[in-house]
Amino acid sequence: MIDNVQLNAEGKLKHFITIEGLSNALLTEILDTAESFVGMTDQQIKKVPLLRGKTIVNLFFENSTRTRTTFELAAKRLSADVLSMSISTSSTSKGESLLDTIRNLEAMFVDMFVVRHGISGAAHFIAQHTAPHISVINAGDGQHAHPTQAMLDMFTIRQIKKDFTQLRVAIIGDILHSRVARSQIQALNILGAAEVRVIAPLTLLPAHVETLGVSVSHNLTEGLKDIDVIIMLRLQKERMTSALLPSESEYFKCFGLTESKLKIAKPDAIVMHPGPINRGVEIESKVADGPQSVILKQVSNGIAVRMAIMSMAMQPLGGLQ
Amino acid sequence: MLEIDTLLNNLETGLKQLVINRKLLNPLMIGIRTGGVWVAEHMHQRLAINEPLGLLDISFYRDDFSQIGVHPHVKPSSVPAHIEGRDIILIDDVFHTGRTVRAALNEIFDYGRPNQVILAVLIERDGKQIPIAPDCAGTRMVLTADQRIKLTGPTPLAIHLENSAPDKP
């Protein structure tokens, strides 16, 4: 599905729903813009007036700590007014439909929705039905996509490794349930990574995963050879409805990243994780807190990257002059 | 008329006088991207300032975001973290409406509260829209509505007078 709903008539970002169908040039523009927002941390007043007077609503139908707080901080650093709503405190629990919730918020003169929802396609649905001046940013929808997470990961990789075209990237773990992995694979392929390798047991891989543009390994020891970037995924126990694994300790033994397994990858390989981490399940604490880990850098970069995406999506109505 | 060396010499003379008149102490020089930085590089050298040149990208502080959105080629600003109480020489290539300088001042003040800021530009042209004016200029000129000044650089630095569509504000 090529998502043209994301772009306005001039090909500029209007919504940010999925990485799929976006160009290398546009992804690079996001990364470049984010670079300027990183520098802002030198300022005594860590705020720019770009989105002054705009209202952004974080609509979270699913739990989140990192994503919601970094979106909130990003909006505030752009001087927008931001409101965070979560399902437990909203009328949805009283039976209001998604569209009615959106219509009501529109009536409060909102300019942007940041949406997280457990159902794939929710952000796309809202983008299709919302008023034309409103931008929608997907903060994770079901098992479909988590494009801002993928972009902050790309930003972190570029910050350290500079050039994507020489990189071999391994994504390890629960690919099946991971919207992060889907978005990462798309972004890495668009940006021209030399290889994207998924490493997981068969039960945690979607059928025909190689059609996403990846090579596949079921063995961590073999799969880590020549790897520059290691992306660990969280085991999404809450989404597992059938017996996909014998046990967590068995999983750790086969697919958990330990210090000794890390040595198989290139010596300057970096270790990433979108969080939250299950220590001792997919990753050993020594590795998560070790010198090759850039997990906390990912979190810091999340603010700058989300600032870039939000300000780029908030294009004036009618496009560029 | 637009001889770059003459303009740079004029600006250097004017700036040196201004440093004395305004009693600038160990000034920090900041250039506004892109043309302002090129001019500032010359002044930085001519005034023998040791501290590295600060670079300001005012894209996030422009007042026309609601008309044109984010500038697609924004670059990071690079300003020393401690500008509190400093004397600052702000440099741009062309002073026209004054809006760029308004944005630059707002950005500078987000880094801290300087002691004083002086504004030096290579060319001051007519068309001011807000009550801001340079303290010193390489030259002052009046142009017709369809004329605009374009600086190319950094080496060689050159000025061209172009006849084109009306200027952006």
Interface residues (C-beta under 8 A of the other chain):
Chain A: K12 E29 D32 T33 E35 S36 F37 V38 G39 M40 D42 Q43 Q44 I45 K47 V48 P49 L50 L51 S311 M312 M314 Q315 P316 L320 Q321
Chain B: D57 S59 F60 Y61 F65 S66 Q67 I68 G69 V70 P72 H73 V74 K75 P76 S77 S78 V79 A81 E84 N106 E107 F109 D110 Y111 G112
